[in-house]
Amino acid sequence: HEELELVSGMAREAFLAEQCLSFNNQLQDLLPATFIHRFHQTLKKVTRRWRTHYRRSFGRIHSIQDVIKLAKWQRRFVNTSSNNTVSNHLTSTSSMDLQLFCDFCAKVEELRQRFTSSIFRPLLDYFYDTKTGGRKLVKIANRLEKIVRDWDNLLNTEQIQPKYFSPSSASWKGVPKREESIEFYDILRLLPDLVEKAFEGLRLARRWRQLLQSSPPHQDPMSHRTTQATISPGHDHSDSSEGTCVDSPSSQSSPTAVGRHHAGNPSTRTLRRHPVMPNVESSDDSGRPNSRLVLRSRSQMTSNHQGEQHQKQLKKLEKELRVSRKKCNHLEKQLKAAMEACETLQSERDRAKNECQELRHQLQQHKQQLQDTTARLERSDCRNRFLEDEINRAMQRMHSSDEQLIRATNHVKWLRKELERTRQRSSQLESDLEYLHERMQGLKLELDNARHKQHSLRGNLQLLQRLEDFHELTGIMEPRQLSTLRTTLCDKLEVVENRSRSIEDDLDSCLTRCNTLQGQLDIARARERVVERIGHQSKDQKDRNRPSSSSPSPPIEPLQHKQGLSDRCLTELQLNEIARIIRDYWKDLGRALGLAESQLVNIEKDHMGSTHEQKYAVLLAWRDKLGPQATVRQLVAAMLRINQQFDANIVLMTCSGSS
């Protein structure tokens, strides 16, 4: 712009024309035809995704910064959901459209700065001439300044003001009505309005240049008066000062009118004031001039001069008449050509009117098709949203099924380990039971031997008694020897009796231990059967859940069995079996069943040697306390409260098997 001060007016004109042409080329294909509609759909999708993510509405979009905020959030959303192919497919187009809008705004801002610096400012500084352009130029300059100011306000304000919009931008294709899309109307109206302002500014700039080029060069009034003063007397005054021929009324009137025309001309008045006088004077004999001759000669010369002037005027009028006839013929030909052209234009107008009606009919059809397409597109959007929801629900069901499958797999592993431990415990109990049986056989043999010895010793004592009686009669042996022998036999008999009693006690303890091990073995075998049963149920449940996407129920739910079984009162036989299942947590179970601490202490003292009897006594005390309400459901609920779910399952299955 500063270099324009150093160049000539022609160079400035060439520079301005080049800038206008370059600006026009940049405006071509600035906004694609379908971008507004596509951008509208993108805004709907992104704000709907925002509302789904944050559980609140994004609100009305008032500025370009709101769209930039949406674009940044969309990029973050795409990066966080990069592993989801469905989400990538749905969000790639939205991110691209938002980025295209940001690029469009940046490009329009560059065009505004270039238009202001390269076109508008040079026009104001070097081409603003009100004397030449007049009021039209002032109006064009004011309109162009308002367009540039509104253009800047739309791009560089925090909130879009509708008062800066051009009225014609509302009729662009793809721009919805305000009541149809109140949330996005301002930002959608901004796109065509910026393009409209760019084209309108370029049009006014070209109109400015055309106005200066079509106006005649300005002349100084003094030079115009000088030109009129130097016209010769024989100049044709029918021509105007611009050099164009104008048919005045005097060119077709009578000589009197011609005289009046010349009487009003300063040059003719000058001729009459300064007539051409002859150079001959008549005088009489006395040497004085003859005034009569002078007067006659002057009147004759005046009449001759007037005749010459009339002849000249007549020739001039004849010449003007011929020119006027030629012009009339020429105008008749032009009129005939204009009438023919008018008829041609009339036919073209009729043809254009028919085409306009056809185009209007096609436009109505296209509008109807557009409405149908919009309705189908809305239905497709609804269907797509429904499919998205279905996909999300299916994915949630799939994740839930995966979690259930993992839990079922872990449960099966745990059951396998529990089954292995139960089998190991069963094998150990069987080996201990076999060892106790063998020991019992040995103890029985020892007991038999001890009893046999005891019987023989008692026989010896009876024999000794008889010998004592015999020796008292005969006197063969001394009494001292007999007492010693008697003492020895009594000691041996006492030892054998003590041994027999100890063997009997050991045998009783082995028998008790054997019964205990047998009960534990029965419990272990029952647990093994229950674990195998649960394992089969879990495996079947796992196989059923693999093809389906529904969420499976847990493998074991003790309280979801039949109502009749859960509410049935327990018998003494069932309580005895349950006492075998319960382990060393019988006190905690008694507290969970509602027994007092004093009852538990008394039960422990009354049945000090037998844990089984203590468990059975706790269960009997609970049943006696509740009566008919002492059901399997209550017992299982108490066992679950103390985190004994596995034994609760065994109890429930044992009761169902015994029933």
C-alpha positions in Angstrom: 0.0 0.0 0.0 2.9 2.4 0.7 4.4 1.7 -2.7 1.3 2.9 -4.4 2.2 6.5 -3.4 5.2 6.4 -5.7 3.5 5.1 -8.9 1.2 6.7 -11.4 -2.6 6.5 -11.6 -2.5 3.9 -14.4 -0.2 1.7 -12.4 -2.6 2.0 -9.4 -5.6 1.1 -11.6 -3.7 -2.0 -13.0 -2.8 -3.0 -9.4 -6.4 -2.6 -8.2 -7.7 -4.6 -11.2 -5.2 -7.4 -10.5 -6.2 -7.6 -6.8 -9.9 -7.7 -7.7 -9.3 -10.6 -10.2 -7.1 -12.5 -7.7 -9.7 -12.0 -4.9 -12.5 -13.2 -7.2 -10.4 -16.4 -8.1 -10.0 -17.1 -4.4 -13.7 -16.7 -3.7 -14.6 -19.4 -6.3 -15.4 -22.8 -4.6 -14.9 -21.3 -1.2 -18.0 -22.9 0.2 -19.2 -26.3 -1.3 -22.8 -26.5 -2.1 -23.6 -29.4 0.4 -21.3 -28.3 3.2 -23.9 -26.4 5.1 -26.3 -29.3 5.3 -23.5 -31.7 6.1 -22.1 -29.4 8.8 -25.7 -29.1 10.3 -25.9 -32.9 10.6 -22.4 -33.0 12.1 -23.3 -30.5 14.8 -26.4 -32.6 15.7 -24.3 -35.8 16.0 -21.5 -34.2 18.0 -23.8 -32.4 20.4 -25.8 -35.5 20.8 -22.6 -37.4 21.6 -21.6 -34.6 24.1 -25.0 -35.0 25.8 -24.6 -38.7 26.1 -21.1 -38.4 27.5 -21.7 -35.6 30.0 -25.4 -36.2 30.7 -26.1 -32.5 30.0 -26.9 -30.4 26.9 -24.1 -28.4 25.2 -26.4 -25.5 24.7 -26.8 -23.0 21.9 -23.7 -22.4 19.7 -23.2 -18.6 19.7 -19.6 -18.2 18.3 -16.8 -19.8 16.4 -15.1 -20.5 19.7 -17.9 -22.9 20.6 -17.3 -24.9 17.4 -13.5 -24.9 18.1 -14.3 -26.3 21.6 -16.5 -29.0 20.1 -13.7 -29.9 17.6 -11.1 -30.2 20.4 -13.5 -32.4 22.5 -14.2 -34.5 19.4 -10.5 -35.2 18.8 -10.0 -36.2 22.4 -13.1 -38.4 22.2 -11.7 -40.1 19.1 -8.3 -40.6 20.8 -9.8 -42.2 23.9 -12.1 -44.5 21.9 -9.4 -45.5 19.3 -9.8 -49.2 20.0 -13.5 -49.2 19.1 -13.9 -49.6 15.4 -17.6 -48.7 15.4 -16.9 -45.4 17.3 -14.0 -44.5 14.8 -16.3 -45.1 11.9 -19.0 -42.8 13.4 -16.7 -40.0 14.5 -14.2 -39.7 11.6 -16.6 -37.7 9.3 -17.6 -35.4 12.2 -14.0 -34.5 13.1 -13.3 -33.8 9.4 -16.3 -31.5 9.0 -15.5 -29.5 12.2 -11.9 -29.1 11.0 -13.2 -27.9 7.6 -15.3 -25.2 9.4 -12.3 -24.0 11.3 -10.2 -23.9 8.1 -13.0 -22.0 6.4 -13.1 -19.3 9.1 -9.4 -18.9 9.0 -9.4 -18.5 5.3 -12.3 -16.0 5.3 -10.3 -14.0 7.9 -7.3 -13.9 5.6 -9.5 -12.8 2.7 -11.0 -10.0 4.9 -7.6 -8.7 5.8 -6.4 -8.9 2.2 -9.5 -7.2 0.9 -9.1 -4.4 3.5 -5.4 -3.8 2.8 -5.2 -4.4 -0.9 -8.6 -3.2 -2.2 -10.6 -1.1 0.2 -7.8 1.1 1.6 -6.4 1.9 -1.9 -9.9 2.8 -3.1 -10.3 5.3 -0.2 -6.8 6.7 -0.5 -6.4 7.1 -4.3 -9.8 6.7 -6.0 -12.2 8.6 -3.7 -13.2 11.7 -5.9 -16.6 13.1 -4.9 -16.5 15.7 -7.7 -16.3 13.0 -10.3 -18.3 10.2 -8.7 -20.9 12.4 -6.9 -23.4 11.1 -4.5 -23.3 7.6 -6.0 -19.7 7.2 -5.0 -20.4 8.4 -1.5 -23.2 5.8 -1.2 -21.0 3.0 -2.5 -18.1 4.0 -0.1 -20.5 4.0 2.9 -22.0 0.6 1.9 -18.5 -0.9 1.4 -17.3 0.4 4.7 -20.4 -1.0 6.5 -19.8 -4.4 4.8 -16.2 -4.5 5.9 -17.2 -3.5 9.5 -19.9 -6.1 9.7 -17.5 -8.7 8.2 -15.0 -7.9 10.9 -17.6 -8.0 13.7 -18.9 -11.4 12.7 -15.4 -12.9 12.7 -13.8 -11.2 15.7 -16.5 -11.0 18.4 -17.2 -13.4 21.3 -20.8 -13.9 20.3 -22.4 -13.8 16.8 -24.8 -10.8 16.5 -27.7 -11.4 14.0 -27.9 -7.7 13.3 -24.7 -8.0 11.2 -26.2 -10.6 8.9 -27.1 -9.8 5.3 -30.8 -10.5 4.5 -29.9 -12.4 1.3 -27.9 -15.0 3.2 -31.0 -16.5 4.8 -32.1 -17.9 1.4 -29.1 -20.0 0.8 -29.5 -23.7 0.2 -29.0 -25.7 3.4 -29.7 -22.9 5.8 -32.7 -24.0 8.0 -35.3 -21.7 9.4 -34.7 -20.2 12.8 -37.6 -22.0 14.5 -36.4 -25.4 13.0 -32.9 -25.2 14.4 -32.6 -22.5 17.0 -29.4 -24.0 18.6 -27.3 -24.0 15.4 -29.1 -21.2 13.3 -26.5 -18.5 14.0 -23.4 -20.6 13.2 -25.1 -22.1 10.1 -26.2 -18.6 8.9 -22.6 -17.4 9.4 -21.2 -19.6 6.6 -23.2 -18.2 3.7 -23.2 -14.7 5.2 -19.4 -14.4 5.1 -19.3 -15.6 1.5 -22.1 -13.2 0.7 -20.2 -10.3 2.2 -17.1 -11.2 0.3 -18.9 -11.2 -3.1 -20.9 -8.0 -2.2 -17.6 -6.2 -1.2 -16.0 -7.3 -4.5 -19.1 -6.2 -6.5 -19.1 -2.7 -4.8 -15.4 -2.3 -5.4 -15.9 -3.0 -9.1 -18.8 -0.7 -9.2 -16.6 2.0 -7.6 -14.0 1.6 -10.4 -16.7 1.5 -13.1 -18.3 4.7 -11.8 -14.9 6.5 -12.0 -14.1 5.2 -15.4 -17.6 6.0 -17.0 -17.7 9.6 -15.6 -16.5 12.4 -17.9 -13.2 14.2 -17.0 -13.9 17.3 -14.8 -13.3 20.7 -16.5 -12.7 24.0 -15.0 -15.5 26.6 -15.4 -13.1 29.3 -16.5 -11.7 27.2 -19.4 -15.2 26.4 -20.6 -16.1 30.1 -20.7 -12.9 30.8 -22.6 -13.8 28.2 -25.2 -17.2 29.7 -25.8 -15.7 33.2 -26.2 -13.3 32.1 -28.9 -15.9 30.6 -31.2 -15.9 32.1 -34.7 -19.0 33.8 -36.0 -19.6 31.1 -38.6 -19.6 28.3 -35.9 -22.6 26.0 -35.8 -24.2 26.6 -32.4 -26.4 23.5 -32.7 -23.5 21.5 -31.3 -23.1 21.3 -27.5 -20.0 22.0 -25.5 -19.3 18.2 -25.3 -19.1 17.9 -29.1 -22.4 16.1 -29.7 -25.0 17.2 -32.2 -28.3 18.1 -30.5 -31.4 18.9 -32.7 -32.6 22.2 -31.3 -36.1 23.6 -32.1 -34.4 26.5 -34.1 -33.1 24.1 -36.7 -36.6 23.3 -38.0 -38.3 26.7 -37.6 -38.9 29.7 -39.8 -36.2 32.4 -40.6 -37.8 34.6 -38.0 -37.0 32.0 -35.5 -33.6 31.8 -36.9 -33.2 35.5 -36.6 -34.3 35.2 -33.0 -31.8 32.4 -32.5 -29.0 34.5 -33.8 -30.3 37.6 -32.0 -29.6 35.7 -28.8 -26.1 34.7 -29.9 -23.3 37.0 -28.7 -21.3 36.5 -31.8 -24.1 37.7 -34.1 -24.7 40.7 -31.9 -21.0 41.5 -32.3 -21.3 41.3 -36.1 -24.3 43.7 -36.1 -22.4 46.1 -33.9 -19.4 46.1 -36.1 -20.5 46.1 -39.8 -18.1 46.2 -42.6 -17.9 49.7 -44.0 -16.9 50.6 -47.6 -13.7 52.7 -48.2 -15.3 55.2 -50.7 -16.8 58.6 -49.7 -18.9 60.9 -52.0 -18.5 64.7 -51.8 -20.0 67.6 -53.6 -18.2 70.3 -55.4 -17.7 72.4 -52.4 -15.7 69.6 -50.9 -18.2 68.5 -48.2 -19.3 65.0 -48.1 -22.7 64.2 -49.7 -24.7 62.8 -46.8 -27.5 61.5 -49.1 -25.1 59.3 -51.0 -23.5 58.2 -47.9 -26.9 57.2 -46.4 -28.0 55.5 -49.6 -24.8 53.6 -50.0 -25.0 52.6 -46.4 -28.5 51.3 -46.6 -27.7 49.5 -49.8 -24.7 47.9 -48.3 -26.7 46.9 -45.2 -29.5 45.3 -47.4 -26.8 43.4 -49.4 -25.1 42.3 -46.3 -28.5 41.1 -44.8 -29.3 39.3 -48.1 -25.9 37.5 -47.9 -26.6 36.6 -44.3 -30.0 35.2 -45.2 -28.5 33.2 -48.1 -26.0 31.7 -45.8 -28.6 30.9 -43.2 -30.8 29.3 -45.9 -27.9 27.2 -47.1 -27.2 26.3 -43.6 -30.8 25.3 -42.9 -31.0 23.3 -46.1 -27.8 21.5 -45.0 -29.3 20.9 -41.6 -32.5 19.6 -43.2 -30.6 17.1 -45.3 -28.7 16.0 -42.2 -32.0 15.7 -40.3 -33.5 13.6 -43.0 -30.5 11.3 -43.0 -30.8 11.1 -39.3 -34.6 10.4 -39.6 -34.0 7.6 -42.1 -31.3 6.3 -39.9 -33.6 6.5 -36.9 -36.4 4.7 -38.8 -34.0 1.9 -39.7 -32.9 1.8 -36.0 -36.6 1.8 -35.0 -37.4 -1.0 -37.4 -34.4 -3.0 -36.1 -35.4 -2.2 -32.5 -39.0 -3.4 -33.2 -37.6 -6.6 -34.7 -35.3 -7.0 -31.7 -38.3 -6.2 -29.4 -40.3 -9.0 -31.1 -37.4 -11.3 -30.8 -37.0 -10.4 -27.1 -40.8 -10.9 -26.7 -40.5 -14.4 -28.1 -37.5 -15.0 -26.0 -39.3 -13.6 -23.0 -42.3 -16.0 -23.6 -39.8 -18.9 -24.0 -38.0 -17.8 -20.9 -41.3 -17.6 -19.1 -42.2 -21.1 -20.1 -38.8 -22.3 -19.1 -39.2 -20.4 -15.8 -42.5 -22.2 -15.2 -40.9 -25.5 -16.0 -38.0 -24.7 -13.7 -40.5 -23.6 -11.0 -42.3 -26.9 -11.4 -39.0 -28.8 -11.3 -38.0 -26.8 -8.2 -41.2 -27.8 -6.5 -40.5 -31.4 -7.4 -36.9 -31.1 -6.1 -38.2 -29.5 -2.9 -40.6 -32.4 -2.4 -37.8 -34.8 -3.2 -35.6 -32.9 -0.7 -38.2 -33.1 1.9 -38.6 -36.8 1.3 -34.8 -37.3 1.4 -34.7 -35.3 4.6 -37.4 -37.4 6.1 -35.6 -40.6 5.0 -32.3 -39.2 6.4 -34.0 -38.4 9.7 -35.4 -41.9 9.8 -32.0 -43.2 8.9 -30.5 -41.2 11.8 -33.1 -42.5 14.2 -32.4 -46.0 12.9 -28.6 -45.4 13.3 -29.1 -44.1 16.9 -31.3 -47.2 17.6 -28.6 -49.4 16.2 -25.9 -47.6 18.2 -27.9 -48.2 21.4 -28.4 -51.8 20.4 -24.7 -52.2 19.8 -23.9 -50.5 23.2 -26.4 -52.8 24.9 -25.0 -55.9 23.1 -21.4 -54.9 24.1 -22.5 -54.4 27.7 -24.2 -57.8 27.6 -21.0 -59.3 26.1 -18.9 -57.7 28.8 -21.3 -59.0 31.4 -21.2 -62.5 29.9 -17.4 -62.3 29.8 -17.3 -61.4 33.5 -19.8 -64.1 34.3 -17.7 -66.6 32.3 -14.6 -65.5 34.1 -16.3 -65.9 37.5 -17.7 -69.3 36.5 -14.3 -70.4 35.3 -12.7 -69.3 38.6 -15.5 -71.0 40.5 -14.8 -74.2 38.5 -11.1 -74.0 39.3 -11.9 -73.4 43.0 -14.3 -76.4 43.0 -11.6 -78.5 41.4 -9.1 -77.5 44.0 -11.8 -78.1 46.7 -12.6 -81.5 45.2 -8.9 -82.4 45.2 -8.5 -81.3 48.8 -11.7 -83.2 49.7 -10.4 -86.3 48.0 -7.1 -86.0 49.7 -8.9 -85.6 53.0 -11.1 -88.6 52.2 -8.1 -90.8 51.4 -6.3 -89.6 54.5 -9.4 -90.4 56.6 -9.7 -93.8 55.0 -6.0 -94.6 55.7 -6.5 -93.4 59.3 -9.7 -95.5 59.6 -7.9 -98.6 58.3 -5.1 -97.9 60.8 -7.6 -97.6 63.6 -9.3 -100.8 62.5 -6.0 -102.7 62.5 -5.2 -101.2 65.9 -8.6 -102.2 67.2 -7.9 -105.8 66.0 -4.6 -105.8 67.8 -6.2 -104.3 70.9 -9.0 -107.0 70.8 -6.3 -109.7 70.5 -4.4 -108.2 73.5 -7.7 -107.9 75.4 -8.5 -111.6 74.7 -5.0 -112.6 75.9 -5.4 -110.4 79.0 -8.8 -111.9 79.7 -7.3 -115.4 79.1 -4.5 -114.7 81.5 -6.9 -113.2 84.0 -9.0 -116.3 83.8 -6.0 -118.6 84.3 -4.8 -116.5 87.2 -8.2 -116.7 88.8 -8.0 -120.5 88.3 -4.7 -120.5 89.9 -6.0 -118.5 92.9 -8.9 -121.0 93.3 -6.4 -123.8 93.1 -4.2 -122.1 95.6 -7.2 -121.7 97.9 -7.8 -125.4 97.7 -4.1 -126.1 98.3 -4.2 -123.9 101.4 -7.1 -125.9 102.7 -5.4 -129.1 101.9 -2.1 -128.0 103.5 -3.9 -126.9 106.6 -5.2 -130.4 106.9 -2.0 -132.2 105.9 0.6 -129.7 107.1 2.9 -130.5 104.1 3.8 -126.8 103.2 4.4 -124.0 105.5 2.0 -121.1 105.7 4.6 -118.6 104.9 5.2 -120.2 101.5 1.5 -120.3 100.8 1.1 -116.6 101.6 4.0 -115.7 99.4 2.6 -117.7 96.5 -0.8 -116.1 97.2 0.6 -112.6 97.1 2.5 -113.3 93.9 -0.7 -114.6 92.2 -2.7 -111.6 93.4 -0.1 -109.1 92.1 -0.1 -110.9 88.7 -3.9 -110.9 88.7 -4.0 -107.2 89.5 -1.5 -106.4 86.8 -3.5 -108.5 84.3 -6.7 -106.7 85.3 -5.1 -103.3 85.0 -3.8 -104.2 81.6 -7.3 -105.5 80.6 -8.9 -102.3 81.8 -6.3 -100.2 79.9 -6.8 -102.3 76.8 -10.6 -101.8 77.1 -10.1 -98.1 77.5 -7.9 -98.0 74.5 -10.4 -100.1 72.6 -13.2 -97.7 73.6 -11.1 -94.7 72.5 -10.2 -96.3 69.2 -13.8 -97.2 68.7 -14.8 -93.6 69.4 -12.1 -92.3 67.2 -13.1 -94.8 64.5 -16.7 -93.6 64.7 -15.5 -90.0 64.5 -13.3 -90.8 61.5 -16.2 -92.7 60.0 -18.4 -89.6 60.4 -15.7 -87.3 59.0 -15.3 -89.7 56.1 -19.0 -89.7 55.5 -18.9 -85.9 55.6 -15.9 -85.8 53.3 -17.6 -88.2 50.8 -20.8 -86.1 51.0 -18.7 -82.9 50.4 -17.0 -84.7 47.5 -20.4 -85.6 46.0 -21.6 -82.1 46.5 -18.5 -80.6 44.9 -18.8 -82.9 41.9 -22.5 -82.0 41.6 -21.7 -78.2 41.8 -18.9 -78.7 39.3 -21.3 -80.4 36.8 -23.8 -77.6 37.4 -21.2 -74.9 36.8 -20.0 -76.7 33.7 -23.5 -77.0 32.3 -24.2 -73.3 33.1 -20.9 -72.3 31.4 -21.8 -74.3 28.3 -25.3 -72.7 28.2 -23.8 -69.2 28.5 -21.3 -69.5 25.7 -23.7 -69.1 22.7 -26.0 -66.7 24.5 -25.4 -63.1 25.5 -27.8 -63.0 28.4 -26.4 -62.6 31.9 -26.3 -66.0 33.7 -27.4 -66.4 37.3 -24.7 -67.5 39.9 -23.9 -71.2 40.0 -25.3 -71.8 43.4 -28.0 -69.8 45.1 -29.1 -71.7 48.2 -32.1 -69.6 49.0 -33.7 -69.9 45.6 -34.9 -73.5 45.9 -38.4 -74.7 46.3 -40.5 -73.0 48.9 -41.7 -76.3 50.4 -38.1 -77.5 51.0 -36.8 -74.2 52.5 -39.7 -73.8 54.9 -39.8 -77.5 56.1 -39.0 -78.1 59.8 -35.9 -80.2 60.5 -36.1 -83.7 62.0 -33.7 -85.2 64.6 -32.1 -87.4 61.9 -31.5 -84.4 59.7 -30.1 -82.5 62.7 -27.7 -85.4 63.3 -26.5 -85.3 59.7 -26.1 -81.6 59.8 -24.1 -81.9 63.0 -21.6 -84.1 61.1 -21.3 -81.4 58.4 -20.7 -78.5 60.9 -17.0 -78.0 61.8 -15.4 -76.2 64.7 -17.5 -73.1 64.2 -20.5 -74.5 66.1 -20.3 -71.7 68.8 -20.5 -69.0 66.2 -23.4 -70.8 64.6 -25.2 -71.0 67.9 -24.7 -67.3 68.4 -26.0 -66.7 64.8 -29.0 -68.9 65.6 -29.9 -66.7 68.7 -28.7 -69.0 71.5 -27.4 -67.3 74.7 -23.8 -67.5 75.7 -24.8 -69.4 79.0 -26.5 -72.1 76.9 -23.4 -72.6 74.8 -21.2 -72.9 78.0 -23.6 -75.4 79.5 -23.6 -77.5 76.3 -19.8 -77.5 76.2 -19.7 -78.7 79.9 -22.4 -81.3 79.5 -20.8 -82.8 76.4 -17.1 -82.3 77.2 -15.7 -85.3 75.5 -17.7 -85.3 72.2 -17.7 -82.5 69.7 -20.4 -84.2 67.7 -22.7 -84.2 70.7 -22.0 -80.5 71.3 -23.0 -79.6 67.7 -26.1 -81.8 67.9 -27.0 -80.3 71.3 -26.8 -76.7 69.8 -29.1 -77.7 66.9 -31.6 -79.3 69.3 -31.6 -76.3 71.6 -32.2 -74.0 68.6 -35.1 -76.3 67.4 -36.6 -76.4 70.8 -36.4 -72.6 71.0 -38.1 -71.8 67.7 -40.3 -74.9 67.3 -42.0 -75.1 63.8 -40.1 -72.0 62.7 -36.7 -73.9 62.9 -36.5 -74.5 59.1 -33.8 -75.1 56.6 -34.1 -71.5 55.4 -33.3 -70.1 58.9 -30.4 -72.5 59.4 -28.9 -71.7 55.9 -29.3 -68.0 56.5 -27.5 -68.2 59.8 -24.6 -70.1 58.2 -24.4 -67.5 55.4 -24.2 -64.8 58.0 -21.0 -66.4 59.4 -19.5 -66.8 55.8 -20.0 -70.6 55.6 -21.7 -70.6 52.2 -20.0 -73.9 51.1 -21.3 -75.8 54.1 -24.7 -74.1 53.7 -24.9 -75.5 50.2 -24.0 -79.0 51.5 -26.6 -78.7 54.2 -29.2 -77.7 51.7 -28.4 -80.5 49.3 -28.2 -83.0 52.2 -31.7 -82.0 53.4 -33.0 -82.2 49.8 -31.5 -85.7 49.4 -32.8 -86.9 52.8 -36.3 -85.6 52.0 
